[in-house]
């Protein structure tokens, strides 16, 4: 569906297990910003830069970070001028790290431990971030529809999406699915366009910075 490769039916629980038990391991991926690391893992930094540039294009926007993890992206977008930042993640260890990292921003930052699809929000957002999120979703169309509901008119979603490649695809499958017991889903350009248009978004910008994934910005 929507250009994704299929995964296991018990994917949600397997993903929860991984991000609860391996929270520190994922956070460490962002710790090292030496030039060599940026060369070897350019996708992490490209998607962060797109988020920062998008937030900076609004006047003190309200930002919702879906699957906010340890708050690494939140720190950068708050520094870039977000007027309000809300991060949501189902992993309590991730939220604990976010609280420590974003404490200095005071009331501008709110963190929620919960399920994005069922959580209640009292506001709509100018920018929604979904970076490193859709990789693990067996039901991405539900997330896209929910994002449309929470996106203010004139707002946008910034997301990252893996694509299958013969260079990185097998490595990711072994690392995440076989060793880590965590499903990985891949996307196509056509599938992404169809999914977000079906959700109601009016314009889809897709960037393909490498052979193994897409960066996307969709507008309401």
N, C-alpha and C positions, 0 to 999 in steps of 0.2 A: 504493500500500500504506500502511495506517495513516494515510490522510488527507494524504499528502504529494503535492506536485506533482512530476512527474518531472524528472530532470536528465540530464546526459550520462553515458555509460558510462565515460568516462575521468576522471570527477570526482575520484577520490582523488589522482591525480597532479597535476591542475590545482590542487587545493587546497594540496598540498604545495609546489608551486612558488610560489604566492602568499605563503604564510606564511613561506617561507624568504627570499624576496627583499624582502618588504614588512614585515618584522618591526618595524622602527622606526616605520613609518607607523602600524601598528595600536597600538603602545604609546603613541604621541602622542595618540591619542583620549582617553586617560585622564588626560593631564597637566594639562589646564585644568579647574579646578573653580569657575570664576566662576559666579555665579548665572545669567547669560545662557546659558552653555554647558549648565548643568543643565536650563534651560528647553528648549533646542533638542534635547538628547539625553537625555531623562529615563530611557529604558530602561537605559542603562549604569549609572545610579546606583540605580535601583530594584532591579535584580538584585543589585547589590553589597550593598545593604541587606538584602535577603532572605537572602543568604548569611551576613552578619554576625549577623543576628538568630537564624538557625537554629543556627549554631555556638555562640552565647552561651547557647542553651537547653540545652546539654549540659555536663557536667562534664569539662573538658579532653578533648574528643573527638579521635579520630583522623580526619583529614580527607584525602580524596583529591580532588585537583583535576585533572579530565580535560580536556586541552587548556588547560593552565595559562597558556600564553602567557608574558608577561614578568613574571609574579608580582604583578601589581597586586592581584588579589583575595586572593592568598595573604598579602600583607602585612596586609591588613585582618582576615582571619580569624585570623591568628596573634595580632594585637593584641587580638582579641575573646576569646581564651582557648583556641584550639586547642592541645591537648597535643602533637600531632604532625601535621605537614603534609607530604604527599607530592604533588608536582606532576609530571605527565607531559605531554610534548608531543613531537611528531615534528620540530619545527623547532629545530635546534641554535641559531640566533641568538636565538630566544625564550628558550631555556633559559639561554643565556649572560647575558641581561639579568636573568632570574629569580635567577641565582646572585648577581649583584651586589646586587640589591634585597633579597634575603632573607638575606644573609650575617650580618647582625647577630643573627639568631635562632639561630644555631649549629646544634646537633644536632636541634633541633625541626623543622627543615626539610630535606627530602630532595628532590632533583630528578632526574628520569629523562628522557633522550632516547630515545624509543621509540614503538612502536605499542601503544596501550592494549589492543587485542584479543588480542595475543600476549604482552605483557609478564608476567613472573612477579612476584607479590606474596606476601610471607610473612605477611600479616596481613589482617584485615577492617577495614572502616572504619565509623565512626558517621555520618559525613556525606560524601557524594560530590557534588562540584560539576561541573556541565556547563553553564557559562555562555558563550554565544557559540560553542558547539560544534556543536549539532545543525543549525545553519544550513547546514553544509557537508557533511553526511553522506548519501551515497546509500544506506547500509545502517543506518539508525538502530535497527532492531529488534535487530541484533547488539550494539550498544552498550548498549541497555537490558537485554538478557539478561546481559551481562558485568557490568554494574553491580549487578544483583541478586545475582550470585555473590559479589561483593566487599563487599556491604552487610551489616553486622552485624545480627542480630535487634534490632529496635527502632530501627534506623538509618533514614536517609532519603537521597534524592537531591534536589538543588535544581538546576533547569535552566531555561534560557530558550529560547523557540521562536518564530521569526517566523511570522506569518500574512499571507496575501495581503490587501492593501488597495489600492484604486484610487488612494489618495493617495501611498503610499510604494512599493508593489510595482513599478511601472514604473521608478521611479528606481533602486531597488536592482538591478533586472535589468540596466539599462543600465550602472550603475557597476561591478557585480561580474562579470556574465556577458559583456557585450559589450566593455567596455573592459578589465576586469581579467582576463578569461578564467578566472573562478572561479565554479563553479556555486553556486546558492543554492536551498535547499529550504524550502518552507512547510508549515505544519501546521494542523490543525483541532482543535478541542476534543475532538470524538468520537474522532478518530484518536489523539490523545495518550492518552486514557483506555484505549482498546483496546490500544495498544502496551505500556503499562506494566503493565496487568493481565495481558496475555499473558506478560510477562516474569516474573510471579510476585508483584508488589507488591500489598499488601493495600488500601492507601488512597491515593487520588490527589487532591491539592488543586491546583486550577488557578485562577490569578489572571489576569485580563485587564485590566492597567492602562491599556491603550490600544487603538487600533484595528488596530495592526500586529503584535501578538504576545501571547504568553502567558508568564507565570512559573508554574512548577510545583514542587510539593514532593510527592514520593511516599514512602510509608512501607513498610518491610518489617515 
